[in-house]
Amino acid sequence: MRELTGAPSLSCRLPDEDRLAFALNSAFNSNGNQRGCVAIIQRQFAVRASSYPSEIVTCRFEDGREQRILCKYSAGFSHNCYGHRGGVRYESEVYRHVLQRIRLTVPTFHGTHRDSSTGETWIFLEYLDDAVRVTKSPDRSAVSLAARWIGQFHAANELRLADINMRFLNRYDLEFYVGWSRRTLLLAGDLLERYPWLRSICDCYHRVVEKLLMQGVTIIHSEFYPGNVLFRAGAVYPVDWESAAIAPGEIDLASLTERWPEICDQCEREYKQARWPIAAPDEFDDRLAAARLYLGFRWLGERAEWTRDEVLSWRFGQLYSAAERLTLL
């Protein structure tokens, strides 16, 4: 294997160069595309962290052009997380059926490869040189641009839910939402002495879920945190789509703004204007509060170490504030 720079402990998770070259040639010379022979010039570990092993591969085509490709591998990893997250294969379907058909800025999808020896999926995407996560951008408008982008995305996809190609997407239902509150209550244990109101919120959470199951669902990113949105040259590019689902769009807006209270109002305005140019529905504020409550349960109910981590104790405050907004306390 060509020597890779950075994080050498992950090299065992990456394919050897011959297998990778075969896969890239297959991807770039299929579905009517003929780019000719693809040669690998350089390999390096991806700077931006991912849940899965990934690398940046510089390719040279027969016409002499070079291009950097982000290669992401399932590599035996699983991050199912109680059903809210798919894997690399699932993400590739999101790119193929959802993202390729919208007129919004997304990394170019170059294809996938199913490794015959392992059955694992590899995904090949445009690598966005000079892009930074919106949390690192000096342009403070980057987050509000992300709110506008996701509002446009939700509006564009509401009418696509009946499309047969969307059937692979996870759809959040009553059991999904209520399950997170049950898990949080179970993992909290003796923390109930510190947060005695938690059980009361869980007992009436089904009333909140009704707001999330109302009409108005769309295709969502599901983990639309600022760290999953790249910014380059005045445009945003959401990445890491392995949790995409059919659910209320307010979940994405709640994810984007949960640690940015100073621009929350601006993001809400951008989102509502992008999704509903005439007027937002009357229930928007309640659904957004319900989405914040769900996100609190989702984080606190995922892993016991997160539930009990003092650094994440602010999420209990998030739960309390959302419950107050919904008059659950």
C-alpha positions as CSV (number, residue, x, y, z in Angstrom):
1,M,0.0,0.0,0.0
2,R,1.2,3.5,-0.8
3,E,2.3,5.2,2.5
4,L,-0.5,7.2,4.1
5,T,0.1,10.2,6.3
6,G,-1.5,10.6,9.7
7,A,-3.4,8.1,12.0
8,P,-1.4,5.0,10.9
9,S,-3.3,2.8,13.3
10,L,-6.2,2.9,10.9
11,S,-4.3,1.6,7.9
12,C,-5.5,-2.0,8.6
13,R,-9.0,-0.7,8.0
14,L,-8.3,0.6,4.5
15,P,-8.1,-1.5,1.3
16,D,-4.9,-2.3,-0.4
17,E,-4.1,-0.1,-3.5
18,D,-4.9,-2.7,-6.1
19,R,-8.4,-3.3,-4.7
20,L,-9.0,0.5,-4.3
21,A,-7.8,1.2,-7.9
22,F,-10.2,-1.5,-9.3
23,A,-13.1,0.0,-7.3
24,L,-12.4,3.6,-8.4
25,N,-12.1,2.5,-12.1
26,S,-15.4,0.7,-11.8
27,A,-17.1,3.7,-10.2
28,F,-15.8,6.2,-12.7
29,N,-16.5,4.0,-15.7
30,S,-20.1,2.9,-15.1
31,N,-23.6,4.2,-15.6
32,G,-22.6,5.8,-18.9
33,N,-19.6,7.6,-17.6
34,Q,-16.3,6.9,-19.3
35,R,-13.4,8.7,-17.6
36,G,-10.8,6.1,-18.8
37,C,-8.1,4.6,-16.6
38,V,-7.9,6.0,-13.1
39,A,-4.5,6.1,-11.5
40,I,-3.9,6.6,-7.8
41,I,-1.4,9.3,-7.2
42,Q,-1.6,9.9,-3.4
43,R,-3.4,8.6,-0.4
44,Q,-3.8,10.4,3.0
45,F,-6.1,10.0,5.9
46,A,-9.0,12.4,6.0
47,V,-8.4,15.4,8.3
48,R,-12.1,15.8,9.2
49,A,-13.1,13.0,11.6
50,S,-15.7,10.5,10.5
51,S,-17.6,7.7,12.2
52,Y,-16.0,5.4,9.7
53,P,-12.5,4.9,8.3
54,S,-11.9,7.4,5.4
55,E,-9.1,8.7,3.3
56,I,-8.5,11.3,0.6
57,V,-7.3,9.8,-2.6
58,T,-5.7,11.9,-5.4
59,C,-6.6,10.4,-8.8
60,R,-5.3,11.1,-12.2
61,F,-7.4,10.4,-15.3
62,E,-6.3,9.7,-18.8
63,D,-6.8,13.3,-19.9
64,G,-4.2,14.3,-17.3
65,R,-6.7,15.9,-14.9
66,E,-6.3,15.2,-11.2
67,Q,-9.1,15.1,-8.7
68,R,-9.2,14.4,-4.9
69,I,-11.8,11.9,-3.8
70,L,-13.1,11.2,-0.3
71,C,-13.3,7.5,0.2
72,K,-15.3,6.2,3.1
73,Y,-15.4,2.5,4.2
74,S,-17.8,0.5,6.4
75,A,-14.8,-1.6,7.3
76,G,-16.7,-3.8,9.8
77,F,-17.9,-0.8,11.8
78,S,-21.5,-0.5,13.0
79,H,-23.0,2.6,14.6
80,N,-26.7,1.7,14.6
81,C,-27.4,3.6,17.8
82,Y,-30.9,2.3,18.5
83,G,-32.0,2.6,15.0
84,H,-31.4,6.2,14.2
85,R,-28.2,5.8,12.2
86,G,-27.5,3.6,9.1
87,G,-24.1,2.8,7.7
88,V,-22.0,3.6,4.7
89,R,-24.3,1.5,2.4
90,Y,-27.3,3.4,3.7
91,E,-25.6,6.7,3.2
92,S,-24.7,5.8,-0.4
93,E,-28.4,5.2,-1.1
94,V,-29.2,8.7,0.3
95,Y,-26.7,10.2,-2.1
96,R,-28.0,8.1,-5.0
97,H,-31.7,8.6,-4.6
98,V,-32.1,11.8,-2.5
99,L,-29.2,14.1,-2.9
100,Q,-28.4,13.6,-6.6
101,R,-31.8,14.8,-7.5
102,I,-32.0,18.2,-5.7
103,R,-30.6,21.5,-6.9
104,L,-28.7,22.4,-3.8
105,T,-25.0,22.3,-2.9
106,V,-23.8,18.8,-2.0
107,P,-20.6,17.0,-2.5
108,T,-20.6,15.2,-5.9
109,F,-21.4,11.5,-5.5
110,H,-19.0,9.4,-7.6
111,G,-20.4,6.0,-6.8
112,T,-20.0,3.1,-4.5
113,H,-18.2,-0.3,-4.5
114,R,-19.3,-3.5,-2.8
115,D,-16.2,-5.4,-1.9
116,S,-16.7,-9.0,-3.0
117,S,-14.4,-10.5,-0.4
118,T,-16.0,-8.8,2.6
119,G,-19.4,-7.6,1.4
120,E,-18.6,-4.2,2.8
121,T,-19.6,-0.9,1.0
122,W,-17.2,1.9,0.0
123,I,-18.5,5.3,-1.0
124,F,-16.7,7.8,-3.2
125,L,-17.4,11.5,-2.9
126,E,-16.0,14.8,-4.0
127,Y,-13.4,16.1,-1.6
128,L,-14.1,19.7,-0.8
129,D,-10.7,21.4,-0.7
130,D,-10.5,24.5,1.6
131,A,-13.9,23.7,3.2
132,V,-14.3,24.1,6.9
133,R,-17.1,23.1,9.3
134,V,-19.4,26.1,9.9
135,T,-18.4,26.0,13.6
136,K,-14.8,26.9,12.4
137,S,-15.8,29.5,9.8
138,P,-14.9,33.2,10.5
139,D,-18.1,34.1,8.5
140,R,-20.8,34.2,11.1
141,S,-23.5,34.0,8.3
142,A,-22.5,30.4,7.7
143,V,-24.9,28.9,10.3
144,S,-27.8,31.0,9.0
145,L,-27.0,29.9,5.5
146,A,-27.2,26.3,6.8
147,A,-30.6,27.0,8.2
148,R,-31.7,28.4,4.8
149,W,-30.2,25.3,3.0
150,I,-32.0,22.8,5.2
151,G,-35.3,24.7,4.9
152,Q,-35.0,24.5,1.1
153,F,-34.1,20.9,1.3
154,H,-37.2,20.1,3.4
155,A,-39.5,22.0,1.1
156,A,-38.1,20.2,-1.9
157,N,-38.6,16.8,-0.4
158,E,-42.0,16.9,1.1
159,L,-43.6,15.8,-2.2
160,R,-41.1,13.0,-2.8
161,L,-42.2,10.8,0.1
162,A,-44.5,8.7,-2.0
163,D,-41.6,8.0,-4.5
164,I,-40.8,4.3,-4.5
165,N,-37.1,5.1,-4.3
166,M,-37.6,6.7,-0.9
167,R,-38.9,3.5,0.7
168,F,-35.4,2.6,2.0
169,L,-35.4,5.6,4.4
170,N,-36.1,5.1,8.1
171,R,-39.4,6.6,9.2
172,Y,-39.7,7.7,12.8
173,D,-42.8,6.4,14.5
174,L,-44.4,6.3,18.0
175,E,-42.3,3.5,19.3
176,F,-39.1,5.1,18.0
177,Y,-39.7,8.4,19.9
178,V,-41.1,6.8,23.1
179,G,-38.2,4.3,23.1
180,W,-35.7,7.1,23.6
181,S,-37.5,8.4,26.7
182,R,-37.6,4.9,28.1
183,R,-33.9,4.4,27.5
184,T,-33.1,7.7,29.2
185,L,-35.1,6.9,32.2
186,L,-33.5,3.5,32.5
187,L,-29.9,4.8,32.1
188,A,-30.5,7.7,34.5
189,G,-30.7,5.4,37.5
190,D,-29.9,7.2,40.7
191,L,-29.7,10.5,38.8
192,L,-33.5,10.6,39.2
193,E,-32.8,12.0,42.7
194,R,-31.0,14.9,41.1
195,Y,-33.6,15.3,38.4
196,P,-36.9,14.3,40.0
197,W,-38.9,15.9,37.2
198,L,-37.5,13.5,34.6
199,R,-40.0,10.7,35.3
200,S,-42.9,13.2,35.0
201,I,-41.7,14.3,31.5
202,C,-41.3,10.7,30.4
203,D,-44.8,9.8,31.6
204,C,-46.4,12.4,29.4
205,Y,-44.0,12.3,26.5
206,H,-46.6,10.6,24.3
207,R,-48.4,13.9,24.1
208,V,-45.3,15.5,22.6
209,V,-44.8,12.6,20.2
210,E,-48.3,13.4,18.8
211,K,-46.9,16.8,17.6
212,L,-44.0,15.0,15.9
213,L,-46.3,12.6,14.1
214,M,-48.5,15.2,12.6
215,Q,-48.6,16.0,8.9
216,G,-45.7,18.0,7.6
217,V,-42.9,15.4,7.8
218,T,-40.2,15.4,5.1
219,I,-36.8,13.9,4.5
220,I,-34.3,15.1,7.2
221,H,-30.6,14.8,7.8
222,S,-31.3,13.9,11.4
223,E,-27.9,15.0,12.7
224,F,-27.8,18.4,11.2
225,Y,-25.3,19.8,13.7
226,P,-22.9,22.5,12.7
227,G,-20.1,20.0,12.7
228,N,-21.8,18.1,9.9
229,V,-22.1,21.1,7.6
230,L,-19.1,22.3,5.6
231,F,-18.7,25.9,4.4
232,R,-16.7,26.9,1.3
233,A,-16.8,30.1,-0.9
234,G,-20.1,31.3,0.5
235,A,-21.9,28.0,0.2
236,V,-22.8,25.2,2.7
237,Y,-22.4,21.5,2.0
238,P,-24.1,19.2,4.6
239,V,-22.2,15.8,4.9
240,D,-22.5,12.6,6.8
241,W,-26.0,11.5,5.7
242,E,-26.0,8.1,7.4
243,S,-28.9,9.1,9.7
244,A,-31.2,10.6,7.0
245,A,-34.9,9.7,7.7
246,I,-38.5,10.7,7.2
247,A,-39.5,12.9,10.2
248,P,-40.3,16.5,11.1
249,G,-37.9,19.0,9.6
250,E,-37.8,20.9,12.9
251,I,-35.5,18.1,14.2
252,D,-32.8,19.4,11.8
253,L,-33.3,23.0,12.9
254,A,-33.2,22.1,16.5
255,S,-29.9,20.2,15.9
256,L,-28.4,23.2,14.1
257,T,-29.2,25.7,16.8
258,E,-28.9,23.9,20.1
259,R,-25.6,25.4,21.1
260,W,-26.0,28.7,19.2
261,P,-28.6,30.7,21.2
262,E,-27.2,34.0,20.0
263,I,-28.3,33.3,16.4
264,C,-31.2,31.0,17.0
265,D,-33.8,33.6,16.1
266,Q,-32.0,34.4,12.8
267,C,-31.8,30.7,11.9
268,E,-35.5,30.2,12.6
269,R,-36.4,33.2,10.3
270,E,-34.1,31.9,7.6
271,Y,-35.5,28.4,7.9
272,K,-39.2,29.4,7.9
273,Q,-38.7,31.7,4.9
274,A,-37.0,29.0,2.9
275,R,-39.5,26.3,3.7
276,W,-42.7,28.2,3.8
277,P,-42.3,31.5,1.9
278,I,-45.9,32.6,2.6
279,A,-46.3,31.7,6.2
280,A,-45.1,29.0,8.6
281,P,-47.7,26.7,10.1
282,D,-49.2,27.8,13.5
283,E,-47.8,24.7,15.2
284,F,-44.2,25.4,14.2
285,D,-43.0,26.7,17.6
286,D,-44.5,23.7,19.5
287,R,-43.0,21.2,17.0
288,L,-39.6,22.9,17.4
289,A,-39.9,22.6,21.2
290,A,-40.9,18.9,20.7
291,A,-37.9,18.4,18.5
292,R,-35.6,19.8,21.2
293,L,-37.1,17.5,23.7
294,Y,-36.6,14.5,21.4
295,L,-33.0,15.4,20.8
296,G,-32.4,15.6,24.6
297,F,-33.8,12.1,25.0
298,R,-31.8,10.9,22.0
299,W,-28.5,12.0,23.4
300,L,-29.1,11.0,27.0
301,G,-30.7,7.7,26.0
302,E,-27.9,6.5,23.6
303,R,-25.1,5.5,26.0
304,A,-24.9,5.2,29.7
305,E,-21.7,7.1,29.8
306,W,-23.3,10.0,28.0
307,T,-26.3,10.0,30.4
308,R,-24.0,10.2,33.4
309,D,-21.3,12.4,32.0
310,E,-21.1,15.7,34.0
311,V,-19.9,17.5,30.9
312,L,-23.2,16.6,29.2
313,S,-25.4,17.5,32.1
314,W,-26.5,20.6,30.3
315,R,-28.7,18.3,28.2
316,F,-30.9,17.7,31.3
317,G,-31.4,21.5,31.4
318,Q,-32.3,21.4,27.7
319,L,-34.9,18.7,28.5
320,Y,-36.4,20.8,31.3
321,S,-36.6,24.0,29.2
322,A,-38.3,22.2,26.3
323,A,-40.7,20.5,28.7
324,E,-41.6,23.9,30.2
325,R,-42.2,25.3,26.7
326,L,-44.6,22.4,26.1
327,T,-46.3,22.9,29.5
328,L,-45.3,19.4,30.6
329,L,-44.2,20.6,34.0
